[in-house]
Amino acid sequence: MKGLTAALLRASLAPFVFLLFALPAQGARPAPAPQAEKALSQVFEALEQNKYDLALERVEALIAANPNYRLAHLIRGDLLLARTRPITTFGNAGNVPKEKIEDLRAEALSRLHAMRERPASNRLPRNLLQFRPAQTHALVVDSKRSRLYVFENDHGRPRFVSDYYVTLGKRGVDKMREGDQKTPIGVYHVTANLPRNKLADLYGSGAFPINYPNEWDRRRGRNGHGIWLHGTPSDTYARPPRASDGCIVLSNIDLEFLSAELQVGLTPVIIADELQWVDAATQEEERKSLAQAIEAWRADWESMDTARYLRHYSARFQSADQNYAQWSAHKKKVNAGKEWIKVGLSGISMFRNPGKDDFVVVSFEQGYRSSNLSNSMRKRQYWVKEGARWKIIYEGSA
């Protein structure tokens, strides 16, 4: 049995080392788990203790509660087969289609890696700089781990709550066009809650669309639509790691747990190829740096010194319909007709965009008053670091 762990980590996926799922790396934070995942962990614990009859009893109870849990069925089959002959690979039953076994191997390996490589309790995703007060949770997806992490708003800062196995696009991530079967990378928000009775069985217990393509996607020429978080068909517990047409897919039981934490129009969904984890001090330093830049922008706007105000904008700036030169000319003209300006900002959120396009998505409520105009709006800006300075590369209504 000693060689099986090494074999699994070389991707041979022998059955008995599934016990490693339940053994997070040293220093890992514990996470609450839905009942099915907790039950699977208990199967692995029995295997780790060489209590194979107990493991079989537990996996059969798991199957009784979740008859469509195919991975559990395969573990049961290997346990039964182990009574008659040595097991050297995962899924030894000869009558199972090869592609089905490969799908379950991929799922098993994704679950294993996510558990073994669980980030330490003092690390946070670099993306979650600041929540707005009304946002209760944020979702962060790590494509390479096929894992979705849930963070709670703890006075504006992220606090880990739970994590889930997910299925992503058949052709990976970084969606560019309609029909490419890829999942997008970026900062998005939940835009709707579609109940089961309004959907085909493919989407399981419900669906939560996100706002792909966002402003940056459109600027980069990306297209397509219909990217959702959703469940699995009624005859399927979980799908392989790469099996959707671009959506983020959870088991129905996981989606039901998660749905209580989702807010239409508020919950951010950040999708990365691979997450960067940093300590809280590093994250706070970056948050403060950007917060100071935002406040300087606000104060310089109030000063009516247009040159100082425009220093906060990148030469690459683009709004919905203006580039930097057009924006500059417009602001100079507007300010020339003002006697005074007052700007108030509230409900500020800051979420770093993952991937090659390195910027922070900042959203806030803006209250604007001047000598001849008064209005309020929800605004979104994209801030990028150019040298030592933060600058705005996009601005528009949210």
Beta strands, then each sheet from edge to edge (+ up, - down):
strand 1: 123-125
strand 2: 128-130
strand 3: 137-142
strand 4: 147-154
strand 5: 157-165
strand 6: 168-169
strand 7: 186-189
strand 8: 194-195
strand 9: 206-209
strand 10: 228-230
strand 11: 242-244
strand 12: 248-249
strand 13: 268-272
strand 14: 277-279
strand 15: 313-318
strand 16: 341-352
strand 17: 360-370
strand 18: 374-386
strand 19: 389-397
sheet 1: 1+ 14-
sheet 2: 2+ 16- 17+ 18- 19+ 15+
sheet 3: 5+ 4- 3+ 13+ 7-
sheet 4: 6+ 11+
sheet 5: 8+ 9- 10+ 12+
end
